[in-house]
């Protein structure tokens, strides 16, 4: 049973005076990525094709992710009446897609795939927690809070299945770390850049060229400024748990300190450049 529906959101409390342009651009982008979860469900169904329990969980995950996109898209349309979530999503899907033919995990194993999925959910849980804490707009705060909770639940779901596969695969510590931190670096991939382009550029200029600007960087500049140290600390703990490592020792302290410094410096550099 779904933990919440669109009817549970207090849409009547929307306050247009609390909408911030940079955050609005981020939400439009996130709405498209979340709503496009069906492609990832196909990918996971292919990779885990004989595992009926996991496939069923992945399909439920996909439905909930699509609801996240619908909620964010509806909020974006309230904040910007000229924005069409449906049109932006169609543009995104026309210009970006996954390889849906593969039947093996790009991580090398099913256990590795589940580590990567936990890292993704770590990122989204932290991201929506940061949005919840950054915004004063009541409806967005409610939406972001519910999505952050869902993403943490999804993280635990993938962790449960990972333990089952790890018991058979026995990935080494180095292999687990390589997958976890490697997936973190992929946060700058083309998907977010094209989603930003489809949501924030094509709707204004149908002749715009995606290759003309680094739209992934445009998205990052707006998104990174949302984070605070507690969000990073929590994310590092979750990533270490995903790699089946202790989340409160020296590695956590080192990784958290380094990641916070990197994000702070990168955010400041992008702000200056803008």
C-alpha positions, 0 to 999 in steps of 0.5 A: 500500500502506498505511504501517501498519495497526491491527495495527501499534499496540502496544495491549498497552502501554496504560497507563490511569494516563497518560490525561489527561481533557482530552486524552481529550476531544480524541481522542474529537472527532478520532476522529469528524472523521477517521472522517467522511472519506468525505464529503470524498472525495465532495466532492473527487470531484465537484470533480475529476471529470475528473481520474482520477489525483487522484480515485484519490489522494483515495480512498486519502487517504479510506481512510487518514483513516478508519483514523486515526479507527478508531485514535483511536476504539479508543484512546478506548474503551480509555481510557474503557470507557463510550465507544462510538466507533460510537455517537458517530460515528452521532450526529455524522453524524446532526447534521453533514454537508457539502454533497455536491451541489456540483461546484465548489470553494468556493475558486474553483478547483481550485488554490485547493482544493488550497492549502486541502487542504494547509493542512488537512494542515498543521494535522493534521500539527502537531496530531498531532505536538503530541499525540505530544509531549504525552502519556506514554501509550505507545499514544496516542504511537504512534498520534499519531506514525503519524498525524502522518507520514501527514498530512505525506505527504498534505500532499505529495500535495496539493502535488504536484497543486497544482503541476500546477494552478497551472501552468495557473491561475497564482493570484496571490500575494495570492490564494494567501495569502488562501486559505491564511490564510483556511482557517487561520481556519476551524479554529474551524468548526462541525464540530469543535464538533459532533464534541466535542458528539457524542463528549463530551456526547451519550453522557452526556446524550441530551437535551443541546442543541448550541446551549446551549454553544459546544462549539467553544470547549470543544474549542479550550480543550483542544486549544490547550494541546497546542501548543509553539513548534516545532509552530507554526514548522513549521506556518507553514513548511508553510502558506507552502509551500502558498501557493508562498512562501518558508518561511524569510524575513521573512514566516515569522519574522513569521507564526510569532511572531504566530501563537505569541503569538495561540495562547499568549494565547488558550490562557491566556485560555480556561484562566482562563475555565474 
